[in-house]
Structures are given as C-alpha cells and as structure tokens.
C-alpha cells in the first residue's frame, strides 16, 4: 500500500481530489489526512497558490528524497513552472485539473514507485506541458544581473527570494565562488585605433577558456566580478588546478595579445548561495593583500589567520613609508627576530624584506595612478635610495617601469 497526502487548502478541491483517489486506488493506496506528518509519505500533492509554496516544496524535497511530489499550480503562477524542472520533479498539474489527467498522473507516480528503474527521470512530458502552458520571456539578463547585485550586497536573505530568482537563474547556474578583477591597458592608442573594448575582450577570453563550465560576469562598483561554479569535488578554486591554469593562461594571453594586465583576488567557495556575498568580500580583501605566491592571482585562503602576524602586516601597511626594520616590527608582538622571521615567512609566503617591498609597490601604484608627483619624489617617499633602484624594483613586481605604468589606462568596468 502506498500513502498519498493532499496539501490543498481549498476545501472543495480537496474533497474532490480525495474522492477520486479513494474511488480509483482503494485497493492500492491509503489517503493520509494528517498533512502535518510527512514521514514515509510516498506521494504528496502540494497546492501552489503563492511563491512561499515553492519554498515548502523545496524543503519537503530535501527531507523526503524518495517521495513523489506533484505540484498543483494556480494558473496565475504559470511563470514559475520551470521550478518544477529545477527541483527535478517529474510531474506538474494546473488547476482546475481534470479527473483523467489527475488519475493518470497518480498512476504514473505509482508505476514509478513500483519500478526498479525509478531512479531515472524523464522530463520530456513535463517540459512539453510547461511549453504549452507558458510563453516565457527569453531575455532574463537584466533580472539575472539585478539578482546577482543583491546577492553580492548580502541583500538576498531568505530561501523564498532564492527560489523566486530561479525562474530566471537556474540553480545549476548559481555560482559558488567570486573572483574580483582589476586591470589596466598598456598602449591605449592602439586600443582606440583598433576599436576594441577591454572589458568585452576580457570576458570573451575567459568564456572561451571556460567553455563547458558555468561562468558569468558582473560589473560591480567599477570592477569586474567573475562568478564561477567550481565542480563539487573541489574545496576551493586553488584546489581546482584545471580552473586555476585556465585563469593564468587567460591572464597571460591578454597581456601578450592586447597589453591587458589583470590582477585577480579569489574568495572562498560557498555552496549555499545566500552566503555568496562573503566570497565577494573575501575576493576584495585578497586583491588588496600581498600575494603568497604570484601577484596576478591571490587567494583569500592564503591570507594568514594568525592574529600576531596580522597585527604585524597592519603595522607594515601603516608605516611602509618609514624606515622599517625587522627588529622594529618583531617588537610589536614581543618576539625575537629569528623566530619572527621564521613564522612570518611561513604565514605570508614571503620573507620580511620582500613583503615590505611589495607593500611599498602597492603604495607606489596608487601614487602613480592618482597623483602628479614625480617618480623621483615617489621613490624618496617610499624610502628608495635612488630613482633607478626604485624603477628596477617596480618593474620586477609590476612588469612595467613606473613611467610605462603611468602611461597605462585603468580599466573601468561599467
């Protein structure tokens, strides 16, 4: 005997469906009247008259993976019908359902429960029904972007909002990691002559190299966010070596072919979409932090969580224009120079001198881009003995001389 439950608020419709079930399946099914008890129910018909009902279906689906769920959809919510496929449901009924359609659907569900091959899903009939009953607007890009902006800002806070968004953003397309992209173009005259647009070229290159994977872009606060769905078997983008190599190859190709230099910060993976704004904030922080390994690609997970070392890196950032000795910084946390030097390298990936130099280069980049100070003044401000030594060090880290960098054009993503 199979158990069937009706979660239908309309009393007349509930009675009508109950009578059909009792008369047709008297010998094979039991009608469960207590809709508050969901355990071991084989088939459940859930009325959908408002958005929150899809949330109920989603929650029920997670707790009762073996049950067969049949949404009974109000015609006013036909635009939400793709959620039935999204939730991998094999059935969909629309009010007011005809008797033969209702009984045929229940028979299919019972037959599926009987079959040893019931684990295989066939969505052809459901998809055909949705196509017949709904003329869905194909251009959902503005809605996707608006939703992703709210997601990055942490404004999407409920499961209901997430369910609603899946009408125009399928669950398989929801990203789980954020990459924060900044960059500049060398030779803006060439760009103007050839007529190409740097943001468009960047996105095109990444899309080609990530063909077959879920990847999308969002211009956000003058920067570009690359949103990736990292395969489930990987715990981070850094762990996904194939993905990391594709990013690095793209960075190199853009530099060689277009003179586009990119610097990317990467957040942690969040499998729960409501938490994805954390990945955005982490990616921003990673972009601003001294790299553990390479300057073009920085991971939030590489940032030290040692509170003492964090105190030291904050101190270095504050006083990078002064004469900073390793002894002076080690004294901030009361450690001997040898021990401090050892743990500092372990936690940051760089020795003390390299780290301080990189922080000064970050400051130099800002001064060159946002002020009219001479290169000589900047070199002296940052504690370099000669402008030539400063220029050589800058080129080692950035790839261009200070003069060449100042002539570049910052990419504004709008």
C-alpha positions in Angstrom: 0.0 0.0 0.0 1.2 3.4 -0.9 0.4 6.6 1.1 -0.9 9.7 -0.6 -1.3 13.1 1.0 -3.1 16.2 -0.2 -1.8 19.5 0.9 -4.6 21.6 -0.6 -6.3 24.5 1.2 -9.3 24.8 -1.0 -11.8 22.5 0.8 -14.0 21.8 -2.2 -11.0 20.9 -4.4 -9.5 18.8 -1.5 -12.7 16.8 -1.3 -13.0 16.3 -5.0 -9.4 15.0 -5.3 -9.9 12.8 -2.2 -13.0 11.2 -3.7 -11.2 10.5 -6.9 -8.3 8.9 -5.0 -10.5 6.7 -2.8 -12.6 5.5 -5.6 -9.7 4.7 -8.0 -7.0 3.5 -5.7 -9.0 1.9 -2.9 -7.0 -1.4 -3.0 -3.5 0.0 -3.6 -3.2 3.4 -1.7 -4.1 5.0 1.6 -5.1 8.6 1.8 -3.2 10.3 4.7 -5.4 13.1 6.2 -2.8 14.5 8.7 -0.8 16.8 6.4 1.5 17.7 9.3 3.1 14.3 9.3 5.4 14.0 6.3 7.3 10.9 7.3 7.1 7.9 4.9 4.5 9.5 2.6 5.0 8.1 -0.9 3.1 10.6 -2.9 2.2 14.2 -2.0 0.1 16.7 -3.9 1.0 20.2 -2.9 -1.1 23.2 -3.9 0.9 26.2 -5.2 -1.0 29.5 -5.0 1.8 31.7 -3.8 5.6 31.9 -4.0 6.1 30.6 -0.5 4.5 27.3 -1.6 7.6 26.6 -3.8 9.7 27.0 -0.7 7.6 24.4 1.1 8.1 22.0 -1.9 11.9 22.7 -1.8 12.1 21.9 1.9 9.9 18.9 1.6 12.1 17.7 -1.3 15.3 18.0 0.8 13.8 16.0 3.7 11.9 13.4 1.7 14.1 12.5 -1.3 12.2 9.2 -2.1 8.7 10.8 -2.1 7.0 11.7 -5.4 5.9 15.4 -5.3 3.1 16.7 -7.6 2.7 20.5 -7.6 -0.9 21.6 -8.2 -0.2 25.1 -9.7 -2.6 28.0 -9.8 -2.8 29.5 -13.3 -1.6 32.9 -12.1 1.7 31.3 -11.2 2.4 29.6 -14.5 5.5 31.7 -15.0 7.0 29.8 -12.0 6.5 26.4 -13.6 10.2 25.9 -14.7 10.9 25.5 -11.0 9.3 22.0 -11.3 12.2 21.0 -13.6 14.7 23.0 -11.4 13.7 20.8 -8.4 13.8 17.7 -10.5 10.1 16.9 -10.2 8.6 14.6 -12.8 5.1 15.9 -12.5 3.1 19.1 -12.7 -0.7 19.7 -12.6 -2.5 23.0 -13.2 -5.8 24.0 -11.5 -8.5 23.2 -12.1 -7.2 19.8 -13.1 -9.4 17.3 -15.0 -10.1 13.9 -13.4 -8.5 11.8 -16.1 -5.3 14.0 -16.0 -5.1 13.8 -12.2 -5.6 10.0 -12.1 -3.2 9.4 -15.0 -0.5 11.4 -13.1 -1.0 9.4 -9.9 -0.8 6.2 -11.9 2.5 7.3 -13.3 3.8 8.1 -9.9 2.7 4.7 -8.5 4.2 3.0 -11.5 7.5 4.8 -10.9 7.5 3.7 -7.3 6.9 0.1 -8.5 9.7 0.2 -11.0 13.2 -0.7 -10.1 14.4 1.9 -12.6 12.5 4.7 -10.8 15.8 6.5 -10.1 15.9 7.5 -13.8 14.0 10.7 -14.5 12.2 11.6 -17.7 11.3 15.3 -18.0 10.0 15.3 -21.6 6.3 15.2 -20.8 6.7 17.9 -18.0 8.8 20.1 -20.3 6.2 19.8 -23.1 3.4 20.7 -20.7 5.3 23.8 -19.5 6.0 24.9 -23.0 2.3 24.6 -23.9 1.0 26.4 -20.9 3.6 29.2 -20.7 5.2 31.7 -23.1 8.3 32.6 -21.1 10.3 35.8 -21.8 13.7 34.7 -23.1 15.7 37.8 -22.2 16.2 37.5 -18.5 19.7 39.0 -18.3 18.6 42.3 -16.6 16.9 40.2 -13.9 19.9 38.0 -13.5 22.2 41.0 -13.0 19.8 42.7 -10.6 19.6 39.5 -8.5 23.4 38.9 -8.5 24.0 42.5 -7.4 21.6 42.0 -4.5 23.4 38.7 -3.8 26.8 40.4 -3.7 25.5 43.0 -1.4 24.1 40.4 1.0 20.6 41.7 0.4 19.1 38.3 -0.5 18.5 36.8 2.9 15.6 34.3 2.6 15.2 31.0 0.9 12.0 32.3 -0.6 13.9 35.0 -2.5 16.3 32.4 -3.7 13.5 30.3 -5.0 12.0 33.2 -6.8 15.3 34.0 -8.5 15.5 30.6 -10.1 12.8 31.5 -12.5 15.4 33.4 -14.4 18.6 32.0 -12.9 18.6 28.2 -13.0 20.1 26.5 -9.9 22.8 24.9 -12.0 24.0 28.4 -13.0 24.2 29.8 -9.4 28.0 30.4 -8.8 29.8 29.3 -5.7 33.0 31.5 -5.8 33.7 35.1 -6.7 36.8 36.5 -8.4 37.5 40.2 -8.1 39.2 41.6 -11.2 41.1 44.8 -11.7 43.4 45.8 -14.5 44.9 48.3 -16.9 45.7 48.5 -20.6 49.2 49.4 -22.0 49.0 51.4 -25.2 45.6 53.0 -25.1 46.3 54.5 -28.6 46.4 51.0 -30.1 43.1 50.2 -28.4 41.5 53.3 -29.8 42.8 52.7 -33.3 41.7 49.1 -33.4 38.4 49.9 -31.7 38.2 47.1 -29.2 36.7 47.3 -25.7 38.9 45.9 -22.9 36.0 44.7 -20.7 34.4 42.8 -23.6 37.7 41.3 -24.7 38.4 40.1 -21.1 35.0 38.4 -20.8 35.3 36.9 -24.2 38.7 35.3 -23.5 37.6 33.9 -20.2 34.4 32.5 -21.7 36.3 30.7 -24.4 38.7 29.1 -21.9 36.0 28.1 -19.6 33.7 26.7 -22.3 31.7 23.8 -20.8 31.8 25.3 -17.3 29.4 27.7 -15.5 30.8 31.2 -15.6 29.2 34.6 -15.6 30.3 38.2 -15.2 29.0 41.2 -13.3 30.3 44.8 -13.5 30.1 45.9 -9.9 31.3 49.2 -8.4 33.7 49.9 -11.3 35.3 46.5 -11.1 34.5 43.2 -12.7 33.3 40.1 -10.8 33.8 36.7 -12.4 31.4 34.3 -10.9 32.3 30.6 -11.3 30.6 27.4 -10.3 33.6 25.3 -9.2 32.9 21.5 -9.5 31.6 19.9 -6.3 34.6 17.7 -5.8 36.9 20.7 -5.2 37.1 22.6 -1.9 38.5 25.8 -3.4 39.4 27.3 -6.7 43.0 26.8 -5.8 42.4 23.1 -5.4 40.8 23.0 -8.8 44.1 23.0 -10.8 42.5 22.9 -14.2 40.4 26.0 -13.4 43.5 27.8 -12.0 45.5 27.0 -15.1 42.8 28.4 -17.3 42.7 31.7 -15.4 46.5 32.0 -15.5 46.6 31.2 -19.3 43.9 33.8 -19.9 45.9 36.4 -18.0 49.0 35.7 -20.0 47.2 35.7 -23.3 45.5 39.0 -22.7 48.9 40.5 -21.8 50.6 39.2 -24.9 47.8 39.9 -27.4 46.3 43.1 -26.1 48.6 44.6 -23.5 45.9 44.0 -20.9 47.2 43.3 -17.4 44.9 41.7 -14.9 45.1 41.2 -11.1 42.6 38.9 -9.5 41.5 38.2 -5.9 39.7 35.0 -5.2 37.2 34.3 -2.4 36.3 31.0 -0.7 33.7 28.6 -2.1 30.2 28.9 -0.7 27.9 26.1 -1.7 24.9 27.9 -0.1 24.0 30.8 -2.4 22.7 33.0 0.4 26.3 33.2 1.7 28.0 34.1 -1.6 28.4 37.8 -0.6 31.1 36.5 1.8 33.1 35.2 -1.1 32.8 38.7 -2.7 34.2 40.4 0.3 37.0 37.9 0.6 37.9 38.3 -3.0 38.2 42.1 -2.5 40.5 41.6 0.5 42.6 39.1 -1.4 43.1 41.5 -4.2 44.4 44.1 -1.8 46.7 41.7 0.1 50.3 40.8 -0.6 50.3 37.6 -2.6 51.5 34.4 -1.1 52.8 33.1 -4.4 52.0 35.1 -7.6 51.0 38.7 -8.0 48.3 38.1 -10.7 46.2 35.7 -8.7 45.7 35.9 -4.9 43.5 33.7 -2.7 41.7 34.7 0.4 42.6 31.3 1.9 46.3 32.2 1.7 45.8 35.2 4.0 47.2 34.4 7.4 44.7 34.0 10.2 47.5 34.3 12.8 46.5 37.3 14.9 50.0 38.3 15.8 51.2 38.2 12.1 48.0 40.1 11.1 49.0 42.8 13.7 52.4 43.0 12.0 51.1 43.2 8.5 48.7 46.0 9.5 51.7 47.8 11.1 53.7 47.4 8.0 50.9 48.9 5.8 50.6 51.8 8.2 54.3 52.7 8.3 55.5 51.4 4.9 57.0 54.9 4.0 59.2 54.8 7.1 62.5 53.0 7.8 61.0 49.7 8.8 63.5 47.2 10.3 62.6 43.6 11.1 63.5 44.3 14.7 61.1 47.2 14.9 58.2 45.0 13.6 59.1 42.0 15.7 59.0 44.1 18.8 55.3 44.9 18.1 54.4 41.3 19.2 57.4 40.7 21.6 59.2 38.1 19.5 62.9 37.6 18.8 64.0 38.5 15.3 65.0 34.9 14.3 61.7 33.4 15.5 59.6 36.2 14.0 61.4 35.9 10.7 60.6 32.1 10.5 56.9 32.4 11.3 56.5 35.5 9.1 57.7 33.6 6.1 55.5 30.6 7.0 52.4 32.7 7.3 52.9 35.2 4.4 54.9 33.2 1.9 57.5 35.9 1.7 60.4 37.0 3.8 60.2 40.3 5.7 62.1 42.4 3.1 60.1 41.0 0.2 56.8 41.7 2.0 57.7 45.2 2.9 58.9 45.9 -0.7 55.6 44.6 -2.1 53.5 46.8 0.2 55.6 49.8 -0.9 55.0 48.8 -4.5 51.3 48.8 -3.8 51.6 52.3 -2.5 53.7 53.3 -5.5 51.0 52.1 -7.9 48.4 54.2 -6.1 50.7 57.3 -6.2 51.5 56.9 -9.8 47.8 56.5 -10.8 46.2 59.1 -8.6 48.8 61.9 -8.1 51.1 64.1 -10.2 54.1 63.5 -8.0 57.4 62.9 -9.9 58.9 59.5 -9.9 61.9 60.9 -8.0 59.5 62.2 -5.3 57.7 58.8 -5.0 61.0 56.9 -4.8 62.2 59.1 -2.0 58.8 59.0 -0.2 58.9 55.2 -0.2 62.5 55.0 1.1 64.4 54.1 -2.0 67.9 55.5 -2.2 67.8 56.3 -5.9 65.0 56.6 -8.6 66.8 54.0 -10.7 66.7 51.4 -7.9 63.0 52.2 -7.3 62.3 51.8 -11.1 64.0 48.5 -11.3 62.2 47.1 -8.3 58.9 48.4 -9.6 59.3 46.7 -12.9 60.3 43.5 -11.2 56.9 43.4 -9.4 54.6 45.1 -11.8 56.1 44.1 -15.2 56.4 47.7 -16.3 58.6 50.7 -15.4 57.0 53.5 -13.3 56.9 55.7 -16.4 55.3 53.0 -18.5 52.8 52.2 -15.8 51.8 55.9 -15.5 51.1 55.9 -19.2 48.7 53.0 -19.0 44.9 53.3 -18.8 43.0 51.9 -15.9 40.1 49.6 -17.0 36.8 50.8 -15.6 34.1 48.2 -15.7 30.6 49.8 -16.0 
